[in-house]
Structures are given as C-alpha cells and as structure tokens.
Amino acid sequence: MDRTAGGGRVKVVGQVERVDGATLSYGEFVDRFMRPNRPVVLTGLTSSWRACRDWTLAADRRGPHPEYLEFLARSFPSPLVQVADCSSREFSDQKRLEMTMREFVDHWVGNSSNGDSEGPLLYLKDWHFVKEYPAYVAYTTPKFFADDWLNMYLDSHPIHRDSDIANHKNEINCADYRFVYMGSKGTWTPLHADVFRSYSWSANVCGRKLWLFLPPSQSHCIFDRNLRSSVYNINDEVSEKQFPEFNNTEWLECTQEQDEIIFVPSGWYHQVHNLDDTISINHNWFNGYNLHWVWNLLHEDYKVAKDYIEDIRDICDDFEGLCQRNLAANTGMNFYDFFVFITRFALANIVELYHIQKPKETALNSTETTNHFVYNLMSIRNVASKMTSTEAFNTENICNISEENQSAFSDIIKILEEESFRRLSVAMSKAYDHIYRGQRNCLKMRDSNQKGCLSMTCVKSDCDVVGHITSFVREIHGPADLVILIDSTLSDGKL
Ligand SMILES: O=C(O)CCC(=O)C(=O)O
C-alpha cells in the first residue's frame, strides 16, 4: 500500500501565498483572492475556537491524543458517519463505508497503539457536525467566508423540490456543506474540483496537510481524450497514452500547518494528504463572486445528461423534464432548483438594498454594503440572462415545470411572506453585518412580524418594501422576468 504523501511526481512551480488573516480587511480578501479566484492560506483566525481548545492536546497538536479521540467519541456519539477507505478506489472517489463514531475512533486508536501500518486507512469525511451538534459552538466562520449563500439557503430550504427523488429527499433537505474531517497520518483525498464548483475553506484544528493545486486553465490536462475520466492520484504512474496532456501540468503546493485556514477557489483541482493525524473543519460555499462557476457547471452537466438520452427524445412526453431529473440526480440540483435559488437571493438583496438606500428606514448604512448588494444583483442578472436562452425555460417547457417549482419562484408576494424566506433574509442581514461591522457590533435584529416589513434592519413601522418590489414585477415566470426585476431595481431613481 502506498502511504507516501505527495510522491513528488508532478511539477511544482510555486507555493500558495500566506497572509495574516487578523490584519487583512474583507475588501483586500475580495480584491486579492476571492474575485481573482486565487488560493491563499490565512493565519491568526482560530485562536478563540472551542474546537482548538477542546479537541486536542494543547502542548503537541501534531494530531489528537487517544484521550481526546475518546473524548470526541463520548461527546459526539454520531450513530452514522461517512468514512473513506483511502486504500480502495470506487469510480472517481474512495470507497465509502458507514459506521458509528465509536467504531471509527476504536479503529483509529487500535491501529496507532498496535503500530499497525497495514490495516485499512480510514478517513472520516463530510461529518455534518454543525447540523448534528448545533448547541456546541466548535468555531465561528471567519468573516471572509461569511457570504455563504449555499449554507444560508440550505438552513431554510431544500435544494431540490421535486418528489421524483423522494427517497433522497430527507437527506437532501437536511444537508448542509459544513463538515468535520478526521484522519490519521497518511489518509488522503484524491484529485477533484469541489461540488457545484463552489469555493471551500478548510481549517486545521490539529495536524498538517499537504495540498497540490492545479489552476482551472489547466483542468483539461487531467482528462482523457474523451473527457470522460480524470486522473485519480497524481502520485501514481499516470499513463501518457490515456492522459496525453498530464505531463504538461504545473502545480502550486502548500503545507498547511495547524491553526491555518486555506481558501480553495472555484474550479481548481486539488489533491490533499494528511501529513500528521489531522482534524479539520471544512465548508463548501458560493456567492455572487463565483455564481457563474455554478451555472457553468450545471450547464455543462446538463449537456452531458441530454446527450446521453438524445436518442429517446422522440418517444418522450417530457424530454426536458427527464433531462432535468437526471441532472438533479447526478449533480445535486437542476436548472429549476438553481432558478428558485437565485430568485430568492435576488429578492433578499433587493429588500436589503431598498432599506440601505433609505437610511431613515434602516439601521444599516454603508457604501460598501450597498456596493455589495448591487454587485450580487448584477451577478444574479448575468446568470439569469444566460438562462433565458435555454430550452428548459422556453414557452413550452415552462408550462411543464412542476407545480412545486412554479410556486417556488412565481408569486413574489407569497415568497416574501414565507417563513423560510424570512429566515434567509435574517441570515443574510447577519452575514453582511458580520462582514462589514464586525461581530461585536452585531445589529439587534427586530422581529419583523411586529411591523409590516420583512427586513430585519428596517426601523420604519409602515414600510412598504413589498409594494415597492411588486410595482416593478408581480410574478416571475422565468429568468427573463428576473432580469426585468433586477434592471428595474437598479435603475430606479427612488432607491
Ligand atoms: O482535507 C481533505 O482531505 C480534503 C478537503 C478538500 O478537498 C476541500 O476542502 O476542498
């Protein structure tokens, strides 16, 4: 079994930049890393985390002491965790097993006390720790990663609505993308780009990781001629015949120390090795800066799903519906799910923008925040405008959209009155407050039910943001209406 980390087979041309997160401003992070989509390691952001105190032996954090693993198994006895067997491959990932937290910890402690280097290398991945143990606040998300539309949305909405994949529905409804990873020295993650082409951030509570990154401009080099399969392990002997361009790849490398947080930009393929026994916290997320990456992936995956069944088009009653169902099953969401998602974020941004532009009606007032809401709306508009030309939203197919999806994006007043939308708006207000005013000054959110308005930042008792929005568009029947709504909002002189 090859337990080496980064066998040095690939050509490394640079190191990932390291920056002191404690002195970096949000604007600098956006300008230097998030907007240009560049990786960075941030230091100085985890000193107050409970996880860093409670989960590790402070004197030597080259991995958790058996005593601390025991503490984790006792305190967080999850009945079912996902564990990757790092020594066996299943398609493009490692084979996944399910076990209890107790079984996982017993295996880890047993292996290290026997000095067993031949048993399976088990790596606990994708543990939904925050969802499972919400009362135990293990860490706070640094402000740089707080503009997280994916997790904000999943806290109050299902990502896929149709009941066609009903068996998975509960799982999908409850999912979030906030994880804990735990693995002994030698565990690793094969080469991949992140789900939905999201960003990720990953913080080492203890231990160290070796990361190898490939810029998106070279992604094509890790695929075979048919663009079907990609390289699994960059430390294997990679067949030149199968992957003719792999030898041309140039990588960035990074050894991430304990207490450091790495920002993984959209679409960068990466492979990761635990150099010590390691516990890390990891979120996937997207927002206005990488929304176009998510749309591009959905569009590419849609084309693949459609090509695959093109020869049965003529015998299908609802060919587009079938393509969208397959897309949701393969990628995790389809065009309609994504449209519901961006419609809600557009509305939440318009509500906030309305209030911020009328300072008397809000507790918030800042040019930076205004610019951010405008940027978000422009980014949603850009994607919605691309969606207008897709088959999924032509007149015929719009009539076939399920009632569940139709009602999730059509009636603006109904959406604005939903409890789930209210929760999303509150989460968004809090996130921008955290980013621009700092946590300690966090706004006292008002109870919007006490007054007519939806915004948690509104201070006016007879605010009419609903009337304001519906004066532009009352119903949204597809992306073209969303574009009109955003254009009207941004050009409205009254704002
Ligand atoms: O830590 C790991 O093993 C993998 C993490 C990862 O791939 C990510 O954060 O995107």
Ligand as a Chemical Component Dictionary entry (heavy atoms), coordinates in Angstrom:
data_LIG
# 
_chem_comp.id                   LIG 
_chem_comp.type                 NON-POLYMER 
_chem_comp.pdbx_formal_charge   0 
_chem_comp.three_letter_code    LIG 
# 
loop_
_chem_comp_atom.comp_id 
_chem_comp_atom.atom_id 
_chem_comp_atom.alt_atom_id 
_chem_comp_atom.type_symbol 
_chem_comp_atom.charge 
_chem_comp_atom.model_Cartn_x 
_chem_comp_atom.model_Cartn_y 
_chem_comp_atom.model_Cartn_z 
_chem_comp_atom.pdbx_ordinal 
LIG O1 O1 O 0 -8.937  17.733 3.647  1  
LIG C1 C1 C 0 -9.166  16.939 2.752  2  
LIG O2 O2 O 0 -8.815  15.760 2.797  3  
LIG C2 C2 C 0 -9.923  17.376 1.517  4  
LIG C3 C3 C 0 -10.501 18.738 1.628  5  
LIG C4 C4 C 0 -10.929 19.299 0.313  6  
LIG O3 O3 O 0 -10.779 18.720 -0.724 7  
LIG C5 C5 C 0 -11.512 20.641 0.252  8  
LIG O4 O4 O 0 -11.609 21.342 1.270  9  
LIG O5 O5 O 0 -11.913 21.057 -0.852 10 
# 
loop_
_chem_comp_bond.comp_id 
_chem_comp_bond.atom_id_1 
_chem_comp_bond.atom_id_2 
_chem_comp_bond.value_order 
_chem_comp_bond.pdbx_ordinal 
LIG O1 C1 DOUB 1 
LIG C1 O2 SING 2 
LIG C1 C2 SING 3 
LIG C2 C3 SING 4 
LIG C3 C4 SING 5 
LIG C4 O3 DOUB 6 
LIG C4 C5 SING 7 
LIG C5 O4 DOUB 8 
LIG C5 O5 SING 9 
# 
